[in-house]
């Protein structure tokens, strides 16, 4: 896994550019058609990425990404519950578990359906060969993502998902193996 930063400051000191996250593990990928946001009529594209400890440190401490990462099976969300549970942490068969990415750190990255100017956003999706990719991306696929980033007034780096390249495709499975039937807070 690795993080590549291509950020630059303009003449006014405004910092923006692209950040690439390589070899992340993707879950809950919605990149072809936007989904409704939770408790809203607005829609967005989204992907949850799992990275190793080193990449989490780069993203949170060096780049100051405006995102919260949660270690699988360890870190708790604002409701004081483990965000990404493992099978040994629940007896509920209806709870999705993250055993395959235990030890990694996850965060969700999004892109609104429309830009602030009202233009429709689209996510570019490519396959391992670099050509356009149209298959549904299943949980556990390895990806490279391109994020457009800009530094906000608090010094944090805001992100907008722009592109996904699938490097190792896991076919999408409906139901307990990877559908959207589970609630992800």
Steps between C-alpha positions, in 0.01 A plus 500: 500500500615854447387860481612744230436871553493749211395812690610851402443851630378769264610867508250575777624211715196278430612135508330247275574208272475123500573223745525141380450205734650180353413139580217586739230241564157621388163433665152637431599646165240724332669657197266455204177656628478721808312377806285701740687642795387388843215722626507716186355522152842588360700229325869411492756251376689318775769247576635373832875443484716295734868590529790388720629686808775678308258643242255600774776693671596677174138587422406616851824644639700621200229601252238580768212342307160614621401134556481269796656157461393207715714192563303182430392338824649777716388861446156621607268741321315795654241256639777327703466183290778335304461637148625195309426187705655157455312171529642433847345828622137420416255212522251675271499326161346809340800719583755534221851414620841609376718198577673519160641847576578454870795718599428755225342845544185610315345831395232598251573726204220668306414726209172693481272437202534867399779754538438831680447655155228243423702289257448124515795310648604159369759258632751364249536123549778295342593133510839333550584558133437875525189481282153614609346255746128438544472193725365548850788518747465249782620532857866407530606632159837676494495847351690819435292812561551855382371770734475870422603681817503855629614646830218661701524800735572267794804353323330167430502338157150449360461220243278427203511156337590536131617164362539134589727246335428140592829308521360174644130450433274309737162444332203661673280257695147580614378411849713444808817478292500861395171664415383829638262321734711596799493837668833678501488805728 
